[in-house]
Amino acid sequence: MQKAIKTIVALMLGSCLLSVTAATAGATRFSCSGSKADAARKISQQNNLKLGMNPKACFGEMKLTPSDRRQIVVAAPSSRCKTGKLLDVYDRSRAGPYYSLFAQPLCGTKISAGPKSPYGDNMITIDKHHYMSKGAHFVRVK
């Protein structure tokens, strides 16, 4: 009986881990020119979002919620980062202006949406480190 219960628990845990892995979206792709990059630069300028105003910045998008709304992802070179680039994510507030989801841009090579947090929201993953919304900003999950 105990062996059967252990097997069931192991199967349940295994399927939970598989669903978390499957929920992780692919890495964000960036574009440094074109209409989407131009629109993101304009939004950065209008909302005083510093990293997006960097002339070498490249832009992508991710989807953190089930709605049609997408977030702007920005990557720019920086001497602060030994490898990768400075990364940030911008979202539009309900009041209208865009804001940064992080208190400060982070160094990284890959950024993606997912997996889900324990509360059901998508986390942001940067180089295998997960960040979830806590208060005004996304913070690293320890």
Sequence and secondary structure as in RCSB ss.txt:
>XXXX:A:sequence
MQKAIKTIVALMLGSCLLSVTAATAGATRFSCSGSKADAARKISQQNNLKLGMNPKACFGEMKLTPSDRRQIVVA
APSSRCKTGKLLDVYDRSRAGPYYSLFAQPLCGTKISAGPKSPYGDNMITIDKHHYMSKGAHFVRVK
>XXXX:A:secstr
 HHHHHHHHHHHHHHHHHHHHHH       BSSSHHHHHHHHHHHHTT GGGGSTT EEEEE  SSSS  EEEEE
E  TT SSSEEEEEEEE TTS EEESSSS EEES EEEEEE TTS EEEEETTEEEEEETTEEEE  
